[in-house]
Amino acid sequence: MNEKPIEKEKIITHWVENSTEDYKTMLTLFGARRYSWSLFVGHLVIEKLLKAYYVKTNNGYPPFIHNLLRLAVASKILVSDELKLKLTTISAFNINARYDDYKNSFHKRCTPEFTSEWINKIKELRLWIIEQIKA
């Protein structure tokens, strides 16, 4: 059976553009002091960029997963201990903001200082992944 080849650039552009929209939403939520949700959306920013990079490096569709560390490894990114910690922490924002069991404690943890620190880390990571996509 002949499978249609993927439109690699189109798919990469899709993920990057969607990530950019989520980035704007993350900043808006942070500005509105919706801290836990801004970090939740920050997870989506990084997830979508990793999926774009996955398409670039694997010439196929990214897996249906949300774990950023697994996505990075599957995308063939060399993962340092520092990057591993960042990706694992940001992945937790996805779960903590989404499920009621974790929401209250996560909401309390998301002080302006904590959130600002992680928003800045997400911004740095975002720029780094975009550079990798363009390389």
C-alpha positions as CSV (number, residue, x, y, z in Angstrom):
1,M,0.0,0.0,0.0
2,N,1.4,3.4,-1.0
3,E,1.3,5.9,1.9
4,K,1.2,9.5,1.1
5,P,4.4,11.2,2.2
6,I,3.9,13.8,4.9
7,E,4.0,17.5,4.1
8,K,6.9,18.1,6.6
9,E,7.2,21.9,6.3
10,K,3.4,22.3,6.5
11,I,3.2,20.2,9.6
12,I,6.1,21.9,11.3
13,T,4.6,25.3,10.5
14,H,1.3,24.2,12.0
15,W,2.9,23.2,15.3
16,V,5.0,26.4,15.5
17,E,2.1,28.7,14.7
18,N,-0.2,27.0,17.2
19,S,2.6,27.2,19.8
20,T,2.9,31.0,19.1
21,E,-0.8,31.5,19.7
22,D,-0.5,29.5,23.0
23,Y,2.5,31.7,23.9
24,K,0.4,34.8,23.5
25,T,-2.3,33.2,25.6
26,M,0.2,32.2,28.3
27,L,1.4,35.8,28.6
28,T,-2.2,37.1,28.7
29,L,-3.1,34.7,31.4
30,F,0.0,35.7,33.4
31,G,-0.8,39.3,33.0
32,A,-4.4,38.6,34.3
33,R,-2.8,36.8,37.3
34,R,-4.3,33.5,36.2
35,Y,-1.0,31.9,37.2
36,S,-1.8,28.2,37.3
37,W,-3.5,28.4,33.9
38,S,-0.6,30.4,32.4
39,L,1.8,27.6,33.3
40,F,-0.7,25.0,32.0
41,V,-0.6,26.8,28.6
42,G,3.1,27.2,28.9
43,H,3.3,23.4,28.9
44,L,1.4,23.5,25.6
45,V,3.8,26.0,24.1
46,I,6.7,23.7,24.7
47,E,4.8,20.5,23.8
48,K,3.9,21.9,20.3
49,L,7.4,23.1,19.6
50,L,8.8,19.7,20.5
51,K,6.2,18.1,18.2
52,A,7.4,20.4,15.4
53,Y,11.0,19.4,16.1
54,Y,10.0,15.7,16.2
55,V,8.5,16.1,12.7
56,K,11.8,17.7,11.5
57,T,14.0,15.0,13.0
58,N,11.8,11.9,12.4
59,N,10.0,12.7,9.2
60,G,6.8,11.5,10.7
61,Y,3.9,12.5,12.8
62,P,4.6,13.1,16.5
63,P,3.3,10.7,19.1
64,F,0.1,11.4,21.0
65,I,1.8,12.1,24.3
66,H,2.1,15.1,26.5
67,N,5.2,14.1,28.5
68,L,7.8,16.7,27.4
69,L,10.8,14.6,28.4
70,R,9.6,11.7,26.3
71,L,8.9,14.0,23.4
72,A,12.4,15.5,23.6
73,V,14.0,12.0,23.7
74,A,11.8,10.8,20.8
75,S,12.9,14.0,18.9
76,K,16.5,13.0,19.4
77,I,17.4,16.1,21.5
78,L,20.4,15.6,23.7
79,V,18.8,15.9,27.2
80,S,21.1,17.3,29.9
81,D,20.2,17.0,33.6
82,E,19.1,20.6,33.6
83,L,16.9,20.2,30.6
84,K,15.5,17.0,32.1
85,L,14.5,18.9,35.2
86,K,12.9,21.7,33.3
87,L,10.9,19.4,31.0
88,T,9.7,17.2,33.9
89,T,8.6,20.2,35.9
90,I,6.8,21.8,33.0
91,S,5.1,18.5,32.2
92,A,3.7,18.5,35.7
93,F,2.0,21.8,35.0
94,N,-0.2,20.0,32.5
95,I,-1.4,17.5,35.1
96,N,-1.5,19.8,38.1
97,A,-3.7,22.4,36.4
98,R,-6.0,19.9,34.8
99,Y,-7.0,17.4,37.5
100,D,-9.1,18.5,40.5
101,D,-7.0,16.3,42.9
102,Y,-4.0,18.5,42.2
103,K,-5.6,21.9,41.3
104,N,-5.8,23.4,44.8
105,S,-2.3,22.6,45.9
106,F,-0.9,23.7,42.5
107,H,-2.9,26.9,42.6
108,K,-1.4,27.7,46.0
109,R,2.1,26.9,44.7
110,C,1.7,29.3,41.8
111,T,2.7,32.5,43.5
112,P,3.6,35.5,41.3
113,E,7.3,34.7,42.0
114,F,7.1,31.0,41.2
115,T,5.0,31.6,38.1
116,S,7.3,34.4,36.9
117,E,10.4,32.2,37.3
118,W,8.8,29.4,35.3
119,I,7.3,31.7,32.6
120,N,10.9,33.0,32.1
121,K,12.2,29.4,31.8
122,I,9.5,28.6,29.3
123,K,10.4,31.7,27.3
124,E,14.1,30.6,27.2
125,L,13.3,27.0,26.3
126,R,10.8,28.2,23.6
127,L,13.5,30.3,21.9
128,W,16.0,27.5,22.1
129,I,13.7,24.9,20.6
130,I,12.7,27.4,17.8
131,E,16.5,27.8,17.0
132,Q,16.7,24.0,16.8
133,I,13.8,23.8,14.4
134,K,15.4,26.5,12.2
135,A,18.8,24.9,12.2
